[in-house]
């Protein structure tokens, strides 16, 4: 099943209440928030109402919050070769 990955890129400050309601219906409250919705005509219509504010991509699977957080995590930048006080053999 295909999903829309919807990210709110721009704020809704200064927009009419109807547009803010569309964002609330999509589950978007803060900038850079990402939600997944199944590909349906209803969701597509909501996206079209606020298309200037969103970044939309079609993906095969929806990620959980933990999976999205893991993807954003940067590399550690270092490697632990041995612990302090460890005996060399």
C-alpha positions in Angstrom: 0.0 0.0 0.0 1.3 3.4 -0.9 1.5 6.4 1.5 2.0 10.1 1.3 4.9 11.3 3.4 3.8 14.9 4.3 6.2 17.4 5.9 5.1 20.9 7.0 7.8 23.2 5.6 6.3 26.6 6.2 4.3 28.0 9.1 0.5 28.6 9.0 0.8 32.0 10.7 -1.3 34.6 9.0 -3.4 32.1 7.0 -7.2 31.9 7.1 -8.7 29.6 9.7 -9.9 27.2 7.0 -6.3 26.5 5.9 -5.2 26.1 9.5 -8.0 23.6 9.9 -6.8 21.6 6.9 -3.3 21.3 8.5 -4.9 20.2 11.8 -6.9 17.6 10.0 -3.7 16.3 8.4 -2.1 16.1 11.9 0.5 18.8 11.3 1.1 21.3 14.1 4.8 22.3 13.9 7.2 23.1 11.1 9.3 20.2 9.9 6.7 17.7 11.4 6.2 14.6 9.2 3.1 12.4 9.0 2.1 9.5 6.8 -1.3 9.1 5.3 -2.6 6.5 2.8 -3.0 7.6 -0.8 -6.7 8.5 -1.1 -8.6 11.2 -3.0 -9.6 12.8 0.3 -6.0 13.2 1.5 -4.9 14.4 -1.9 -7.6 17.1 -1.8 -6.4 18.3 1.6 -2.8 18.4 0.3 -3.9 20.5 -2.7 -5.5 23.0 -0.3 -2.2 23.8 1.4 0.3 22.6 -1.2 2.5 25.7 -0.9 3.3 24.9 2.7 4.1 21.2 2.3 6.7 18.8 1.0 5.0 15.6 -0.2 6.5 12.4 -1.4 4.9 9.0 -2.2 6.5 6.1 -0.3 5.7 2.4 -0.1 5.8 2.0 3.7 5.0 4.4 6.6 7.8 4.8 9.2 7.2 4.9 12.9 8.4 7.8 15.0 11.3 5.7 16.3 12.4 4.8 12.8 12.3 8.4 11.7 14.3 9.4 14.7 16.9 6.7 13.9 17.2 8.0 10.3 17.9 11.5 11.5 20.6 10.4 14.0 24.1 11.4 12.7 27.1 9.1 12.8 29.1 9.2 16.0 32.2 10.7 14.5 34.6 8.5 16.5 35.4 4.9 17.2 36.2 3.5 20.7 39.2 1.3 20.3 39.5 0.3 24.0 38.3 1.5 27.4 40.4 3.5 29.7 42.3 1.3 32.1 41.8 -1.8 30.0 44.7 -4.3 30.0 46.4 -4.7 26.7 47.0 -8.3 25.7 
